[in-house]
Amino acid sequence: MKILNIVGARPNFMKVAPLHRAFQKKSEIESKIVHTGQHYDAKMSDVFFNQLELPKPDYFLGIGGGSHTQQTAKIMLEFEKVMEVEQPDLVLVVGDVTSTIACALVATKMHIPIAHVEAGLRSGDRRMPEEINRILTDSISDYLFVTEQAGIDNLKHEGVPDEKVFMVGNCMIDSLVHYRQKASMLDIMPSLGVSKGDFVLMTMHRPANVDTAEGLTSILQIIENTTPYKKVLFPIHPRTKNNIEKFGLKAKLDAIQGLILTEPQGYLEFLHLMENSALVVTDSGGIQEETTYLQVPCLTFRDSTERPVTVELGTNQLLADLNPETVHEKVLETLEGRTKKGIIPPLWDGNAAERIAAVLVEKFNN
C-alpha cells in the first residue's frame, strides 16, 4: 500500500512525523512524503524536518508564496505530475491548509482514495480560508480520522456515512508526547532573559487580528498592559512583523518595557517555552490543543474555535475581540490562579498515528 503524505505548512509537519513513523513499522505500507513548499522560510520548514526527524521529502514542489488561489493552482499542477509518476494507493492529507485541499482535489480527480487526518473540525466561520479547506476536503475524503467528539457530530450532521469516520485521537499530541522530554532538556530560557513561570508567551498571525492598524494597536496595548505583571515573550510571525512596520507601529512596539521579541521558534524550542510559561496568548489552532494537553492556561483571540474540546474540557478560553480592557481582566484572573482547570481529552495519549495505521492496513487488506 503506497501512501503519499502531504506536508506544506508548519502545523502539518508535527502531524505527519508520527504518521510516517507508524507507517514505517507496517510491512504492508510504503510511506512517501511530498512537501509542497507552501511554507518555504527555513524557520518554518527546514528546522521542523530536522527536529522531527523526518527524512528528506521524496518530493519538494517548491511552490512558495502567492495568494490562496495562486498557491492552490500551482500545487495542483505540480502534484499531478507526482501522482502520475507514483500511482499511489492513497493520498493522506492533514489539517486545513492550502496544500491539504489542493492535493485532495488532485487525488479525487485521479480516482485515488484520500485520508483526511484531523477531519470534522468546524469553526462555523466561513470567512476563514481554513474553514473552507476543511469542509471541502472532508466532502471528498474516503477515510476521515477525527480528533474529538465535535468532529464526529459535525460529519454526521453533514451526512457523511459512519463507516468512513474513525475517532483516533490527535497526531499533534503524538508529536508532543514523543518530543516532550527532548524539549524539556533545552536550555534556551536564560539566553531569552526568562525563567519558568515568569513570562507570558504570545503568538499572533491571523489576518483578522494583524492585518489592520486597529488590530495591531490593540495587540500592542494588550502587551503593554501585561508587562507590569509578567514579561511577554513574542516570537513574531513574518506577517505580523511586516504589518507592524507597514502601519508605522514599530517605534511603539520597541518602546514597550518587558517585551522580548524573537524570531519564530523551532518546534522543540516553542514546546519548551509553552510548558514553562505562565500563560499562552494566541490566535493559533494547534496551540489551543497543545496547551490543553500541557495543562497551561491559554487565551485565544478568536470568536469561534474549530477545536471546541479545548474550551469544553481543556485550558483554553476564547476572547471574541482584542478589547485590551477585557483581555487585561482575563490575564489578571489567570496570573492570580483564578482560571479554569482543564483535563486532557479522550484518546489524546500519543497513539493516534498507530490507530490510523491499523485502520488503513485493515481496510487495504479487505
N, C-alpha and C positions, 0 to 999 in steps of 0.2 A: 504494500500500500504506500504509494508515493504521495507525501504531503508537502505542499508549498506553504510555508508560514510567512505571512506578510508583516513586515515592520516598516514604519515610516516616520513616526514621531515619538518623542521621548517616552510617553506612557506605554507605548507598545513593547518596548524592549524588556521592561520588567515583567510583562505578561508572557512573552514568547520564550524568555530564558527558561523558566521551569517546564514549559511545554516541550521545548526541544530536548531538555534533559530526560523527561519522562518518555518521549518517543524513542530516544536512543536506547532505552532499556528494553524496548519491544522489538524482537527479531522480525516481526511482521511489518514494521514501519520503516520506510526510508524518509528521513526528515531533511528538508532543504529550506534555507532561509533566503527570502527575497527582500532586500532593503530598497525601498523606493527612493530614498534620499529626500523625502518631504522636509525633514529637519536635517540640515546639512552643516550646521555650526558644530565644530569639534566638541564644544562643551555639551552640546545637546545630543550628540550622536556617538562619535568615536569613543568617548570616555565610557559610555554605557556598555558598548560591546566589550571593552576591556574589563570593566568592573564586574559585569555579569557573566564573564567567562563564555560569552557567545563566540562561536567560531566566526572567521571571516565570512560574510554573506556569500552564498553561492552566486547571487546576482546583486549588483548595485545599479539601480536605474538612473541615479544622478539627476533627479527631477528638479530639485532646488525650489526657489521661491515662485511667486506669482499669485494671482487671485485664486479663489477656490475653483473656479471654472477652468482656469488655465492648468492648475495642478491636476485636476481630475482628468482632463483630456490628455495631458502628457503621460500621466501614469497609465491610463488605459492603453494608449498606443504602444508604450514600451513593454507593459506587462503582457500584452497579447503575443509579442514576439517570444517571450519566455515560455508562455503556455504552449505555443506551437512546437518549441524545442522539447520541453519536458513532458508534455502529455500526462499531467498528474492525475491521481485518482481523487484528490481532494485539495481544495484551497481553504486554508484556515486564516481567518481574519480576526483581529481583536479590537475591542474598543469602538471608537466612534469618530476617528479622524478621516481626513480626505482619502488617504490610502485605503482605508477599510472599505468604503463604498466603491471606490474606483476599481479595485481588484475584484470585489464581489460581482460587479457588473460584467466585467470581462469573463469571469468564470461562468456565470449563468448563461451568457450568450453563447458560450462554447460548450454548454451542457455538462459542465463539471460540477459535482456537488460542492457545497460551501458549508463550512462550520464557522459559526459566529460565537466567539468567546466573549462573555460579558453581555449577553443578549438580554432583551426585555427591559432595559433601563429607560425610563421616560421622565423628563422634567416637566412636560406639558407646555414648554416654551418653544414654539416653532421658529422664533427669531434666531435661535441658536443653531448654527450650521451643524453642530454635533447631533442635535435632536433629529434633524432631517436624515443625517447619515445613519443614525440608529434605526429609525423607522424603516427606511428603505432596505438596509442590509438585512434586518430581521425578516422582511417580507419575501426575500428571495433566497434565504438560507435553508439548508436541509437539516442541519443539526444546530440547535440553539442551546448553548451552555450558559446557565443562569447563576448569578452570584447571591441573590437574595429573593425572598418571597414576593416582593413587589414585581420582580421580573416575570415570575410565573403568572401573577394576576394580570399584568399588562398584556402578555401574549395571549392568554385565554380570552381576554376582552376583545382582542383584535382578531380572534378566530383562528389562531394558529393551532393545528392539531396537537393534542397532548403527546403523541408518540414522537414528535420532533423535539420536545423540550426536556432538558435534563438539569436538575438542580445539582451543582457540583462544588460550589464554593468559589473562592476568589483567587485567581492566579497572581494578582498583585500582592496578596498576602502571602502566597507561596514564596515569592522572592524576598519579602520582608523577613519571614521566618528563617529562610535559608541563609540570609546575609546579616542577620541582626548581630550575631556575635562578632563577625568580622568588622562591622561598622562600629561596634562598641569599643574596639581596640584602637581606633583612630585617636590621634592627639592633635586635633585641629583647633579646639576652643581657645587655648592660650594665644595662638597667633591672631585670632579674631578679636581678642580682648573680652571674651565672655567666659562664664563658668556655669555649671549645671544650675538651672532654675533661676538665673538672674537676667534672662532675656526673653523677649517675645520674638518669635520667628514669623516673618511676613513674606508672602508671595502674592503678586498681583499682575495679571496679564490679560484678563478678558476684555475684549473691545468695549463692552458695555461700561466697564469701570475705568479704563485707561485711555480711551480714545477722545476724551473731551477735557478741556481745561477745568471744567467744574468738577468732574470726577477726580482728576489728579489733585486738584486743590484740596478736596475733601480728604483724600488719602494722606496728603502731607499734614493736614490738621490732625488727623487721627494719630499719626506717628508722633507729632509734637505733643499731643495730649497724653500719650502713653509713656514717653521717655522720662518724665519725673519719677515714675514708679519702677520701670524696668528699661534696660537697653532694648532697642529694636534692631534686630539683625535682618537685613533686607537683601537677599540675593536677587538682583534686579534683572528682570526679563528684558531682552533687547527691545521689544515693542514698547514697554513701559519707559525705558531709558530714552529711547528716541522721541517719544511723545512729550516727556518732561522737557527736553531741550527744545522741541518744536513750539511748545506753548510758553517758553520763556520762564520756566519754573526751576531751573537748575540752581540758581543762587539761593532760592528759598529752601530747596532740598539740602544743599550743602551747609546751610546755616543751622540746621537742627542739631542741637546738642544731644548726645546719647544715641544717635543713629549710626549704625555700622552698615555701610553699603559694600556688597561683594558682587563678584561675577556670579552667573548661575553655577550652582554646585553640582558635583558628580552625585550619582545615586547613593553611594555609601556615605559620603560627607553629609548629604541632606538628611539621610536616615539618622545619622548620629546627632545632628542638630535638632531634628524633630523630637527625638527621645529625651533630649536634655533640656528642652525649652519649657518655660512656664506655661506658654500658650502659643498656639499657632493661629495666625490671622491670614486668610487665604481667599481666593476665588476659584481654586482648582477643584477638579473632580476627585482624582485619585488620593489627594492629601486628606480628604474627608474620611476615606476608608483607612488609610494608614494610621492617622491619629486615633481613630476608633479602636483599632487593634492595639496600639501602644498605650491606650487609656490616657492620652494627652488632650486637654481641652482644646477645642477648635471653634473659631468663629468664621463662618463662610459668608462672604458678601455676594449673595445671590438671593433672588426672591423665590426660587424653587430649586429643588435638587433632584437629579435622576437617581440618587442613592439614598432614598428615604430611611433605610435601615440605620444609617449613621446618625440620624436625628432621633428615630424611634427607640433604638437600643443603644446607640453609641454616644460619643462625647461631643458630637457636632451640634452647633446651633446656627440657624440661618438668620441673617440680618438682611432685610429686604432692600435697604438702601445704604448709602455711605454717609448717613447723618452723623457727624462727629460727636454730637451730644449723646445720642443713643448708644453709639459704639463705646464711648467713654464709660458709660454706666455698666455695660456688659463686661468690658475689660476689667474694671474695678471689682465687679462681682466675682469674676474668675480668679483674679490675683488674690482676692481675700478668701478664696476657697468656697465661695457660695455659688457653686456651679453644679450642674447635674453630673452624676456618676454613671458612666456607661458600662455596658457589658459587650463582650465580643459576640458577634452574630453567629448563628449556626453554620457549621462546615467551614468557617474561616480558620482552618487548622494547619495550613501548609501542604495539603494533599490534593488540592483541586486538579492539578495537572495530571496526577496519576489516575484520578477518576475519569477525566476526559480521554486519556489514552486507552483506558479499559473499555469505555463505551465505543470508541471508534474501532478498536480491534474486533470487538464482538459484532458490531454492525457489518464490518467489512467481511468477516468470516461467514456471516449469514448470507 
